[in-house]
């Protein structure tokens, strides 16, 4: 089973990477642009086949390593 | 309209970040784990309301700035 994790900075946390991307895009002429935020995409192949167990495992991975839950949120998508 | 862009290293391109994450997860006891790949998540707010035009704009952003198409692929999701 595969899992896809999105890790994002929480709303209100300053995102200098997103701001730099936004400035660069505006400089290239893409001016009709609101906020830009950059996060992380982490894709994992799991041996686990049960969706509920897989989600629990990935949730534990996020809390223990993949996300800094003080400043980041995460969501998990599973695909067979 | 909001756009979400995933930027991933192409298959076969060495991914040291993904490998480091995998090693750390195994070290934490998550041993039933195949490959781990890390990519980027970029979320943009667009002034454009037409989905087709928005997709074209974001595609141009990817080709010109967000992705290095020599070693990376990208996909675009739009939401109203």
Backbone of each chain as nested JSON, in Angstrom:
{
  "chains": [
    {"id": "A", "residues": [
      {"number": 1, "name": "UNK", "atoms": {"N": [0.834, -1.196, 0.0], "CA": [0.0, 0.0, 0.0], "C": [0.875, 1.254, 0.0]}},
      {"number": 2, "name": "UNK", "atoms": {"N": [0.415, 2.273, -0.734], "CA": [1.186, 3.521, -0.767], "C": [0.498, 4.598, 0.065]}},
      {"number": 3, "name": "UNK", "atoms": {"N": [1.292, 5.434, 0.671], "CA": [0.744, 6.56, 1.428], "C": [1.392, 7.847, 0.941]}},
      {"number": 4, "name": "UNK", "atoms": {"N": [0.576, 8.878, 0.886], "CA": [1.074, 10.206, 0.516], "C": [0.793, 11.138, 1.684]}},
      {"number": 5, "name": "UNK", "atoms": {"N": [1.821, 11.808, 2.126], "CA": [1.682, 12.73, 3.253], "C": [1.978, 14.152, 2.772]}},
      {"number": 6, "name": "UNK", "atoms": {"N": [1.089, 15.071, 3.099], "CA": [1.34, 16.5, 2.885], "C": [1.672, 17.119, 4.231]}},
      {"number": 7, "name": "UNK", "atoms": {"N": [2.771, 17.815, 4.31], "CA": [3.126, 18.541, 5.529], "C": [3.141, 20.023, 5.184]}},
      {"number": 8, "name": "UNK", "atoms": {"N": [2.339, 20.785, 5.916], "CA": [2.208, 22.229, 5.63], "C": [2.502, 23.018, 6.893]}},
      {"number": 9, "name": "UNK", "atoms": {"N": [3.027, 24.218, 6.712], "CA": [3.122, 25.141, 7.841], "C": [1.714, 25.534, 8.262]}},
      {"number": 10, "name": "UNK", "atoms": {"N": [1.497, 25.651, 9.573], "CA": [0.188, 26.089, 10.053], "C": [-0.101, 27.507, 9.58]}},
      {"number": 11, "name": "UNK", "atoms": {"N": [-1.381, 27.809, 9.421], "CA": [-1.788, 29.159, 9.061], "C": [-1.205, 30.137, 10.083]}},
      {"number": 12, "name": "UNK", "atoms": {"N": [-0.632, 31.206, 9.597], "CA": [-0.074, 32.199, 10.502], "C": [1.415, 32.034, 10.722]}},
      {"number": 13, "name": "UNK", "atoms": {"N": [1.945, 30.838, 10.425], "CA": [3.392, 30.646, 10.535], "C": [4.041, 31.218, 9.276]}},
      {"number": 14, "name": "UNK", "atoms": {"N": [5.024, 32.045, 9.476], "CA": [5.716, 32.733, 8.387], "C": [6.348, 31.708, 7.436]}},
      {"number": 15, "name": "UNK", "atoms": {"N": [6.162, 31.901, 6.132], "CA": [6.65, 30.939, 5.135], "C": [7.552, 31.653, 4.135]}},
      {"number": 16, "name": "UNK", "atoms": {"N": [8.837, 31.815, 4.492], "CA": [9.741, 32.568, 3.609], "C": [9.933, 31.903, 2.248]}},
      {"number": 17, "name": "UNK", "atoms": {"N": [9.891, 30.566, 2.2], "CA": [10.041, 29.88, 0.898], "C": [8.873, 30.218, -0.011]}},
      {"number": 18, "name": "UNK", "atoms": {"N": [7.659, 30.162, 0.558], "CA": [6.477, 30.49, -0.239], "C": [6.534, 31.928, -0.737]}},
      {"number": 19, "name": "UNK", "atoms": {"N": [7.002, 32.82, 0.143], "CA": [7.097, 34.229, -0.231], "C": [8.126, 34.427, -1.351]}},
      {"number": 20, "name": "UNK", "atoms": {"N": [9.244, 33.712, -1.26], "CA": [10.277, 33.818, -2.295], "C": [9.747, 33.309, -3.636]}},
      {"number": 21, "name": "UNK", "atoms": {"N": [8.989, 32.205, -3.599], "CA": [8.399, 31.665, -4.83], "C": [7.425, 32.689, -5.407]}},
      {"number": 22, "name": "UNK", "atoms": {"N": [6.596, 33.265, -4.539], "CA": [5.615, 34.253, -5.002], "C": [6.327, 35.43, -5.68]}},
      {"number": 23, "name": "UNK", "atoms": {"N": [7.372, 35.942, -5.03], "CA": [8.1, 37.077, -5.608], "C": [8.706, 36.722, -6.957]}},
      {"number": 24, "name": "UNK", "atoms": {"N": [9.259, 35.525, -7.06], "CA": [9.868, 35.106, -8.32], "C": [8.812, 34.98, -9.413]}},
      {"number": 25, "name": "UNK", "atoms": {"N": [7.637, 34.429, -9.061], "CA": [6.563, 34.287, -10.057], "C": [6.075, 35.659, -10.518]}},
      {"number": 26, "name": "UNK", "atoms": {"N": [5.912, 36.59, -9.588], "CA": [5.485, 37.941, -9.965], "C": [6.541, 38.565, -10.882]}},
      {"number": 27, "name": "UNK", "atoms": {"N": [7.806, 38.343, -10.558], "CA": [8.894, 38.849, -11.402], "C": [8.871, 38.277, -12.807]}},
      {"number": 28, "name": "UNK", "atoms": {"N": [8.331, 37.071, -12.943], "CA": [8.224, 36.439, -14.27], "C": [6.955, 36.89, -15.002]}},
      {"number": 29, "name": "UNK", "atoms": {"N": [6.147, 37.711, -14.365], "CA": [4.955, 38.234, -15.036], "C": [3.646, 37.596, -14.596]}},
      {"number": 30, "name": "UNK", "atoms": {"N": [3.712, 36.656, -13.643], "CA": [2.473, 36.038, -13.14], "C": [1.952, 36.918, -12.0]}},
      {"number": 31, "name": "UNK", "atoms": {"N": [1.258, 37.972, -12.36], "CA": [0.96, 38.994, -11.356], "C": [-0.365, 38.743, -10.63]}},
      {"number": 32, "name": "UNK", "atoms": {"N": [-1.257, 37.946, -11.234], "CA": [-2.593, 37.749, -10.656], "C": [-2.55, 36.603, -9.642]}},
      {"number": 33, "name": "UNK", "atoms": {"N": [-1.837, 36.858, -8.557], "CA": [-1.441, 35.776, -7.669], "C": [-1.659, 36.2, -6.224]}},
      {"number": 34, "name": "UNK", "atoms": {"N": [-2.372, 35.363, -5.454], "CA": [-2.528, 35.614, -4.018], "C": [-1.381, 34.97, -3.264]}},
      {"number": 35, "name": "UNK", "atoms": {"N": [-1.723, 34.342, -2.147], "CA": [-0.681, 33.756, -1.305], "C": [-0.097, 32.487, -1.946]}},
      {"number": 36, "name": "UNK", "atoms": {"N": [1.181, 32.251, -1.709], "CA": [1.834, 31.009, -2.132], "C": [2.457, 30.384, -0.884]}},
      {"number": 37, "name": "UNK", "atoms": {"N": [2.2, 29.103, -0.679], "CA": [2.772, 28.399, 0.478], "C": [3.513, 27.166, -0.028]}},
      {"number": 38, "name": "UNK", "atoms": {"N": [4.677, 26.919, 0.554], "CA": [5.386, 25.69, 0.192], "C": [5.365, 24.707, 1.347]}},
      {"number": 39, "name": "UNK", "atoms": {"N": [5.074, 23.466, 1.021], "CA": [5.095, 22.403, 2.016], "C": [5.894, 21.222, 1.492]}},
      {"number": 40, "name": "UNK", "atoms": {"N": [5.783, 20.119, 2.206], "CA": [6.505, 18.916, 1.816], "C": [5.536, 17.825, 1.389]}},
      {"number": 41, "name": "UNK", "atoms": {"N": [5.986, 17.053, 0.44], "CA": [5.246, 15.884, -0.029], "C": [6.12, 14.675, 0.268]}},
      {"number": 42, "name": "UNK", "atoms": {"N": [5.591, 13.729, 1.031], "CA": [6.371, 12.531, 1.343], "C": [5.554, 11.315, 0.93]}},
      {"number": 43, "name": "UNK", "atoms": {"N": [6.14, 10.481, 0.08], "CA": [5.427, 9.29, -0.415], "C": [6.146, 8.043, 0.08]}},
      {"number": 44, "name": "UNK", "atoms": {"N": [5.346, 7.147, 0.657], "CA": [5.919, 5.959, 1.294], "C": [5.262, 4.692, 0.755]}},
      {"number": 45, "name": "UNK", "atoms": {"N": [6.063, 3.667, 0.596], "CA": [5.522, 2.339, 0.292], "C": [5.512, 1.533, 1.577]}},
      {"number": 46, "name": "UNK", "atoms": {"N": [4.322, 1.045, 1.922], "CA": [4.168, 0.306, 3.175], "C": [3.916, -1.165, 2.905]}},
      {"number": 47, "name": "UNK", "atoms": {"N": [4.446, -2.025, 3.78], "CA": [4.144, -3.445, 3.672], "C": [2.714, -3.738, 4.11]}},
      {"number": 48, "name": "UNK", "atoms": {"N": [2.207, -2.921, 5.022], "CA": [0.854, -3.085, 5.577], "C": [-0.223, -2.985, 4.485]}},
      {"number": 49, "name": "UNK", "atoms": {"N": [-1.187, -3.914, 4.51], "CA": [-2.247, -3.899, 3.498], "C": [-3.589, -3.412, 4.04]}},
      {"number": 50, "name": "UNK", "atoms": {"N": [-3.739, -3.414, 5.344], "CA": [-5.0, -2.981, 5.934], "C": [-5.012, -1.448, 6.033]}},
      {"number": 51, "name": "UNK", "atoms": {"N": [-6.003, -0.792, 5.398], "CA": [-5.993, 0.674, 5.351], "C": [-5.996, 1.324, 6.729]}},
      {"number": 52, "name": "UNK", "atoms": {"N": [-6.757, 0.748, 7.666], "CA": [-6.843, 1.37, 8.981], "C": [-5.499, 1.277, 9.72]}},
      {"number": 53, "name": "UNK", "atoms": {"N": [-4.884, 0.104, 9.647], "CA": [-3.58, -0.079, 10.295], "C": [-2.527, 0.792, 9.611]}},
      {"number": 54, "name": "UNK", "atoms": {"N": [-2.607, 0.88, 8.273], "CA": [-1.639, 1.701, 7.537], "C": [-1.764, 3.162, 7.946]}},
      {"number": 55, "name": "UNK", "atoms": {"N": [-3.005, 3.643, 8.069], "CA": [-3.204, 5.043, 8.445], "C": [-2.653, 5.303, 9.861]}},
      {"number": 56, "name": "UNK", "atoms": {"N": [-2.887, 4.353, 10.768], "CA": [-2.359, 4.513, 12.129], "C": [-0.835, 4.579, 12.122]}},
      {"number": 57, "name": "UNK", "atoms": {"N": [-0.22, 3.69, 11.313], "CA": [1.241, 3.669, 11.243], "C": [1.771, 5.0, 10.706]}},
      {"number": 58, "name": "UNK", "atoms": {"N": [1.178, 5.48, 9.61], "CA": [1.673, 6.717, 9.004], "C": [1.416, 7.903, 9.925]}},
      {"number": 59, "name": "UNK", "atoms": {"N": [0.295, 7.863, 10.635], "CA": [0.021, 8.926, 11.604], "C": [1.113, 8.96, 12.676]}},
      {"number": 60, "name": "UNK", "atoms": {"N": [1.519, 7.79, 13.137], "CA": [2.596, 7.728, 14.134], "C": [3.91, 8.242, 13.539]}},
      {"number": 61, "name": "UNK", "atoms": {"N": [4.183, 7.893, 12.271], "CA": [5.397, 8.404, 11.597], "C": [5.382, 9.931, 11.549]}},
      {"number": 62, "name": "UNK", "atoms": {"N": [4.205, 10.493, 11.239], "CA": [4.09, 11.953, 11.148], "C": [4.363, 12.592, 12.493]}},
      {"number": 63, "name": "UNK", "atoms": {"N": [3.743, 12.039, 13.548], "CA": [3.897, 12.654, 14.866], "C": [5.32, 12.517, 15.385]}},
      {"number": 64, "name": "UNK", "atoms": {"N": [5.971, 11.394, 15.037], "CA": [7.302, 11.147, 15.602], "C": [8.426, 11.732, 14.752]}},
      {"number": 65, "name": "UNK", "atoms": {"N": [8.206, 11.87, 13.436], "CA": [9.336, 12.309, 12.595], "C": [8.968, 13.289, 11.487]}},
      {"number": 66, "name": "UNK", "atoms": {"N": [7.909, 12.984, 10.742], "CA": [7.727, 13.686, 9.471], "C": [7.268, 15.134, 9.63]}},
      {"number": 67, "name": "UNK", "atoms": {"N": [6.493, 15.401, 10.669], "CA": [5.982, 16.762, 10.849], "C": [6.409, 17.3, 12.22]}},
      {"number": 68, "name": "UNK", "atoms": {"N": [6.658, 18.575, 12.269], "CA": [6.864, 19.265, 13.541], "C": [5.519, 19.86, 13.918]}},
      {"number": 69, "name": "UNK", "atoms": {"N": [4.796, 19.162, 14.786], "CA": [3.388, 19.535, 15.013], "C": [3.225, 20.85, 15.782]}},
      {"number": 70, "name": "UNK", "atoms": {"N": [4.332, 21.427, 16.234], "CA": [4.237, 22.753, 16.839], "C": [3.897, 23.799, 15.771]}},
      {"number": 71, "name": "UNK", "atoms": {"N": [4.512, 23.65, 14.614], "CA": [4.317, 24.664, 13.556], "C": [3.737, 24.083, 12.267]}},
      {"number": 72, "name": "UNK", "atoms": {"N": [3.572, 22.755, 12.198], "CA": [3.115, 22.147, 10.943], "C": [1.875, 21.279, 11.161]}},
      {"number": 73, "name": "UNK", "atoms": {"N": [1.07, 21.182, 10.117], "CA": [-0.024, 20.217, 10.102], "C": [0.282, 19.196, 9.0]}},
      {"number": 74, "name": "UNK", "atoms": {"N": [-0.427, 18.086, 9.036], "CA": [-0.21, 17.086, 7.992], "C": [-1.53, 16.425, 7.637]}},
      {"number": 75, "name": "UNK", "atoms": {"N": [-1.615, 15.881, 6.421], "CA": [-2.717, 14.99, 6.09], "C": [-2.171, 13.79, 5.346]}},
      {"number": 76, "name": "UNK", "atoms": {"N": [-2.935, 12.712, 5.408], "CA": [-2.487, 11.411, 4.894], "C": [-3.496, 10.909, 3.87]}},
      {"number": 77, "name": "UNK", "atoms": {"N": [-3.01, 10.517, 2.691], "CA": [-3.864, 9.854, 1.695], "C": [-3.28, 8.474, 1.426]}},
      {"number": 78, "name": "UNK", "atoms": {"N": [-4.158, 7.473, 1.367], "CA": [-3.702, 6.114, 1.086], "C": [-4.173, 5.689, -0.291]}},
      {"number": 79, "name": "UNK", "atoms": {"N": [-3.35, 4.932, -0.992], "CA": [-3.856, 4.279, -2.204], "C": [-3.337, 2.85, -2.259]}},
      {"number": 80, "name": "UNK", "atoms": {"N": [-4.187, 1.979, -2.779], "CA": [-3.838, 0.549, -2.817], "C": [-2.676, 0.299, -3.762]}}
    ]},
    {"id": "B", "residues": [
      {"number": 1, "name": "UNK", "atoms": {"N": [-9.444, 30.962, -7.205], "CA": [-9.229, 29.526, -7.358], "C": [-7.889, 29.124, -6.752]}},
      {"number": 2, "name": "UNK", "atoms": {"N": [-7.867, 27.941, -6.124], "CA": [-6.618, 27.462, -5.535], "C": [-6.017, 26.357, -6.386]}},
      {"number": 3, "name": "UNK", "atoms": {"N": [-4.707, 26.31, -6.432], "CA": [-4.019, 25.243, -7.149], "C": [-3.024, 24.584, -6.211]}},
      {"number": 4, "name": "UNK", "atoms": {"N": [-2.934, 23.276, -6.344], "CA": [-1.964, 22.513, -5.57], "C": [-1.028, 21.826, -6.559]}},
      {"number": 5, "name": "UNK", "atoms": {"N": [0.255, 22.023, -6.396], "CA": [1.245, 21.427, -7.284], "C": [2.106, 20.454, -6.49]}},
      {"number": 6, "name": "UNK", "atoms": {"N": [2.245, 19.248, -7.022], "CA": [3.205, 18.282, -6.472], "C": [4.408, 18.236, -7.399]}},
      {"number": 7, "name": "UNK", "atoms": {"N": [5.584, 18.41, -6.861], "CA": [6.811, 18.28, -7.657], "C": [7.596, 17.102, -7.094]}},
      {"number": 8, "name": "UNK", "atoms": {"N": [7.879, 16.14, -7.968], "CA": [8.563, 14.912, -7.533], "C": [9.82, 14.697, -8.375]}},
      {"number": 9, "name": "UNK", "atoms": {"N": [10.818, 14.08, -7.784], "CA": [11.956, 13.628, -8.579], "C": [11.491, 12.518, -9.503]}},
      {"number": 10, "name": "UNK", "atoms": {"N": [12.015, 12.519, -10.742], "CA": [11.659, 11.445, -11.675], "C": [12.146, 10.104, -11.133]}},
      {"number": 11, "name": "UNK", "atoms": {"N": [11.432, 9.046, -11.53], "CA": [11.853, 7.696, -11.159], "C": [13.294, 7.481, -11.632]}},
      {"number": 12, "name": "UNK", "atoms": {"N": [14.109, 6.946, -10.756], "CA": [15.493, 6.681, -11.137], "C": [16.438, 7.777, -10.684]}},
      {"number": 13, "name": "UNK", "atoms": {"N": [15.898, 8.975, -10.399], "CA": [16.757, 10.041, -9.888], "C": [16.969, 9.793, -8.391]}},
      {"number": 14, "name": "UNK", "atoms": {"N": [18.208, 9.807, -7.987], "CA": [18.597, 9.534, -6.595], "C": [17.938, 10.55, -5.665]}},
      {"number": 15, "name": "UNK", "atoms": {"N": [17.359, 10.067, -4.569], "CA": [16.632, 10.932, -3.648], "C": [17.211, 10.796, -2.231]}},
      {"number": 16, "name": "UNK", "atoms": {"N": [18.294, 11.519, -1.948], "CA": [18.944, 11.363, -0.641], "C": [18.047, 11.761, 0.526]}},
      {"number": 17, "name": "UNK", "atoms": {"N": [17.17, 12.746, 0.332], "CA": [16.265, 13.138, 1.416], "C": [15.31, 12.005, 1.757]}},
      {"number": 18, "name": "UNK", "atoms": {"N": [14.749, 11.396, 0.712], "CA": [13.846, 10.274, 0.926], "C": [14.551, 9.129, 1.639]}},
      {"number": 19, "name": "UNK", "atoms": {"N": [15.794, 8.881, 1.235], "CA": [16.564, 7.799, 1.847], "C": [16.848, 8.101, 3.324]}},
      {"number": 20, "name": "UNK", "atoms": {"N": [17.162, 9.365, 3.617], "CA": [17.428, 9.749, 5.014], "C": [16.168, 9.578, 5.866]}},
      {"number": 21, "name": "UNK", "atoms": {"N": [15.011, 9.966, 5.3], "CA": [13.752, 9.788, 6.032], "C": [13.508, 8.307, 6.287]}},
      {"number": 22, "name": "UNK", "atoms": {"N": [13.717, 7.503, 5.252], "CA": [13.503, 6.057, 5.392], "C": [14.384, 5.484, 6.505]}},
      {"number": 23, "name": "UNK", "atoms": {"N": [15.669, 5.857, 6.483], "CA": [16.594, 5.344, 7.509], "C": [16.157, 5.763, 8.908]}},
      {"number": 24, "name": "UNK", "atoms": {"N": [15.712, 7.013, 9.034], "CA": [15.277, 7.495, 10.348], "C": [14.03, 6.741, 10.816]}},
      {"number": 25, "name": "UNK", "atoms": {"N": [13.101, 6.49, 9.892], "CA": [11.877, 5.758, 10.259], "C": [12.206, 4.329, 10.682]}},
      {"number": 26, "name": "UNK", "atoms": {"N": [13.11, 3.681, 9.937], "CA": [13.513, 2.321, 10.305], "C": [14.164, 2.344, 11.693]}},
      {"number": 27, "name": "UNK", "atoms": {"N": [14.986, 3.351, 11.943], "CA": [15.624, 3.505, 13.245], "C": [14.617, 3.687, 14.377]}},
      {"number": 28, "name": "UNK", "atoms": {"N": [13.454, 4.246, 14.052], "CA": [12.404, 4.427, 15.065], "C": [11.539, 3.175, 15.224]}},
      {"number": 29, "name": "UNK", "atoms": {"N": [11.816, 2.158, 14.44], "CA": [11.086, 0.909, 14.591], "C": [10.044, 0.648, 13.505]}},
      {"number": 30, "name": "UNK", "atoms": {"N": [9.918, 1.561, 12.53], "CA": [8.97, 1.342, 11.427], "C": [9.7, 0.543, 10.346]}},
      {"number": 31, "name": "UNK", "atoms": {"N": [9.74, -0.751, 10.523], "CA": [10.632, -1.544, 9.676], "C": [9.949, -2.052, 8.407]}},
      {"number": 32, "name": "UNK", "atoms": {"N": [8.615, -2.118, 8.412], "CA": [7.899, -2.713, 7.267], "C": [7.664, -1.631, 6.207]}},
      {"number": 33, "name": "UNK", "atoms": {"N": [8.767, -1.178, 5.605], "CA": [8.742, 0.037, 4.816], "C": [9.512, -0.17, 3.522]}},
      {"number": 34, "name": "UNK", "atoms": {"N": [8.88, 0.157, 2.39], "CA": [9.568, 0.111, 1.111], "C": [10.233, 1.448, 0.845]}},
      {"number": 35, "name": "UNK", "atoms": {"N": [10.133, 1.894, -0.389], "CA": [10.811, 3.141, -0.759], "C": [10.101, 4.362, -0.148]}},
      {"number": 36, "name": "UNK", "atoms": {"N": [10.881, 5.375, 0.168], "CA": [10.336, 6.662, 0.611], "C": [10.903, 7.738, -0.31]}},
      {"number": 37, "name": "UNK", "atoms": {"N": [10.022, 8.594, -0.817], "CA": [10.478, 9.686, -1.695], "C": [9.956, 10.999, -1.131]}},
      {"number": 38, "name": "UNK", "atoms": {"N": [10.803, 12.007, -1.169], "CA": [10.336, 13.326, -0.743], "C": [10.23, 14.263, -1.932]}},
      {"number": 39, "name": "UNK", "atoms": {"N": [9.128, 14.977, -1.997], "CA": [8.918, 15.975, -3.035], "C": [8.453, 17.281, -2.42]}},
      {"number": 40, "name": "UNK", "atoms": {"N": [8.007, 18.172, -3.291], "CA": [7.553, 19.481, -2.819], "C": [6.057, 19.637, -3.06]}},
      {"number": 41, "name": "UNK", "atoms": {"N": [5.439, 20.354, -2.16], "CA": [4.03, 20.699, -2.268], "C": [3.968, 22.216, -2.344]}},
      {"number": 42, "name": "UNK", "atoms": {"N": [3.386, 22.738, -3.412], "CA": [3.275, 24.197, -3.546], "C": [1.803, 24.541, -3.747]}},
      {"number": 43, "name": "UNK", "atoms": {"N": [1.278, 25.397, -2.897], "CA": [-0.133, 25.77, -2.972], "C": [-0.241, 27.251, -3.298]}},
      {"number": 44, "name": "UNK", "atoms": {"N": [-1.042, 27.539, -4.319], "CA": [-1.129, 28.911, -4.825], "C": [-2.578, 29.372, -4.858]}},
      {"number": 45, "name": "UNK", "atoms": {"N": [-2.787, 30.635, -4.548], "CA": [-4.091, 31.263, -4.749], "C": [-4.023, 32.088, -6.017]}},
      {"number": 46, "name": "UNK", "atoms": {"N": [-4.939, 31.774, -6.928], "CA": [-4.935, 32.451, -8.231], "C": [-6.132, 33.369, -8.344]}},
      {"number": 47, "name": "UNK", "atoms": {"N": [-5.934, 34.489, -9.034], "CA": [-7.056, 35.371, -9.315], "C": [-7.962, 34.779, -10.39]}},
      {"number": 48, "name": "UNK", "atoms": {"N": [-7.375, 33.999, -11.281], "CA": [-8.095, 33.372, -12.405], "C": [-9.217, 32.456, -11.903]}},
      {"number": 49, "name": "UNK", "atoms": {"N": [-10.415, 32.566, -12.521], "CA": [-11.537, 31.72, -12.116], "C": [-11.849, 30.601, -13.101]}},
      {"number": 50, "name": "UNK", "atoms": {"N": [-11.357, 30.716, -14.31], "CA": [-11.619, 29.695, -15.33], "C": [-10.635, 28.531, -15.153]}},
      {"number": 51, "name": "UNK", "atoms": {"N": [-11.151, 27.306, -14.922], "CA": [-10.25, 26.182, -14.625], "C": [-9.222, 25.926, -15.722]}},
      {"number": 52, "name": "UNK", "atoms": {"N": [-9.654, 26.053, -16.988], "CA": [-8.717, 25.746, -18.077], "C": [-7.579, 26.772, -18.125]}},
      {"number": 53, "name": "UNK", "atoms": {"N": [-7.966, 28.05, -18.0], "CA": [-6.949, 29.11, -18.005], "C": [-6.041, 28.986, -16.787]}},
      {"number": 54, "name": "UNK", "atoms": {"N": [-6.648, 28.64, -15.637], "CA": [-5.847, 28.5, -14.411], "C": [-4.826, 27.376, -14.575]}},
      {"number": 55, "name": "UNK", "atoms": {"N": [-5.281, 26.259, -15.157], "CA": [-4.363, 25.133, -15.337], "C": [-3.212, 25.512, -16.273]}},
      {"number": 56, "name": "UNK", "atoms": {"N": [-3.544, 26.234, -17.351], "CA": [-2.493, 26.679, -18.279], "C": [-1.481, 27.58, -17.576]}},
      {"number": 57, "name": "UNK", "atoms": {"N": [-2.005, 28.49, -16.75], "CA": [-1.109, 29.412, -16.04], "C": [-0.184, 28.647, -15.101]}},
      {"number": 58, "name": "UNK", "atoms": {"N": [-0.761, 27.723, -14.321], "CA": [0.057, 26.984, -13.347], "C": [1.048, 26.068, -14.076]}},
      {"number": 59, "name": "UNK", "atoms": {"N": [0.627, 25.518, -15.211], "CA": [1.542, 24.7, -16.001], "C": [2.749, 25.539, -16.451]}},
      {"number": 60, "name": "UNK", "atoms": {"N": [2.481, 26.768, -16.875], "CA": [3.582, 27.656, -17.279], "C": [4.475, 27.981, -16.082]}},
      {"number": 61, "name": "UNK", "atoms": {"N": [3.874, 28.196, -14.906], "CA": [4.663, 28.454, -13.686], "C": [5.586, 27.281, -13.385]}},
      {"number": 62, "name": "UNK", "atoms": {"N": [5.041, 26.062, -13.546], "CA": [5.842, 24.858, -13.269], "C": [7.023, 24.772, -14.226]}},
      {"number": 63, "name": "UNK", "atoms": {"N": [6.731, 24.976, -15.508], "CA": [7.799, 24.835, -16.499], "C": [8.866, 25.918, -16.328]}},
      {"number": 64, "name": "UNK", "atoms": {"N": [8.431, 27.121, -15.943], "CA": [9.378, 28.236, -15.877], "C": [10.08, 28.352, -14.525]}},
      {"number": 65, "name": "UNK", "atoms": {"N": [9.449, 27.877, -13.46], "CA": [10.071, 28.109, -12.15], "C": [9.952, 26.949, -11.156]}},
      {"number": 66, "name": "UNK", "atoms": {"N": [8.748, 26.386, -11.028], "CA": [8.502, 25.518, -9.866], "C": [9.171, 24.151, -9.969]}},
      {"number": 67, "name": "UNK", "atoms": {"N": [9.309, 23.647, -11.193], "CA": [9.907, 22.323, -11.367], "C": [11.133, 22.409, -12.274]}},
      {"number": 68, "name": "UNK", "atoms": {"N": [12.119, 21.598, -11.983], "CA": [13.247, 21.422, -12.897], "C": [12.924, 20.185, -13.726]}},
      {"number": 69, "name": "UNK", "atoms": {"N": [12.397, 20.418, -14.933], "CA": [11.829, 19.296, -15.698], "C": [12.884, 18.317, -16.225]}},
      {"number": 70, "name": "UNK", "atoms": {"N": [14.162, 18.646, -16.043], "CA": [15.207, 17.679, -16.398], "C": [15.157, 16.49, -15.425]}},
      {"number": 71, "name": "UNK", "atoms": {"N": [14.926, 16.786, -14.154], "CA": [14.965, 15.718, -13.149], "C": [13.659, 15.572, -12.369]}},
      {"number": 72, "name": "UNK", "atoms": {"N": [12.702, 16.47, -12.61], "CA": [11.47, 16.437, -11.812], "C": [10.226, 16.357, -12.71]}},
      {"number": 73, "name": "UNK", "atoms": {"N": [9.18, 15.765, -12.156], "CA": [7.868, 15.81, -12.792], "C": [6.929, 16.589, -11.868]}},
      {"number": 74, "name": "UNK", "atoms": {"N": [5.802, 17.008, -12.41], "CA": [4.849, 17.731, -11.562], "C": [3.442, 17.353, -11.953]}},
      {"number": 75, "name": "UNK", "atoms": {"N": [2.504, 17.504, -11.005], "CA": [1.089, 17.439, -11.362], "C": [0.358, 18.578, -10.658]}},
      {"number": 76, "name": "UNK", "atoms": {"N": [-0.775, 18.92, -11.246], "CA": [-1.526, 20.106, -10.813], "C": [-2.939, 19.695, -10.448]}},
      {"number": 77, "name": "UNK", "atoms": {"N": [-3.404, 20.105, -9.261], "CA": [-4.812, 19.9, -8.884], "C": [-5.409, 21.278, -8.626]}},
      {"number": 78, "name": "UNK", "atoms": {"N": [-6.623, 21.473, -9.14], "CA": [-7.3, 22.756, -8.916], "C": [-8.484, 22.553, -7.996]}},
      {"number": 79, "name": "UNK", "atoms": {"N": [-8.743, 23.535, -7.157], "CA": [-10.011, 23.51, -6.421], "C": [-10.601, 24.912, -6.399]}},
      {"number": 80, "name": "UNK", "atoms": {"N": [-11.932, 24.934, -6.459], "CA": [-12.626, 26.249, -6.504], "C": [-12.441, 27.001, -5.197]}}
    ]}
  ]
}
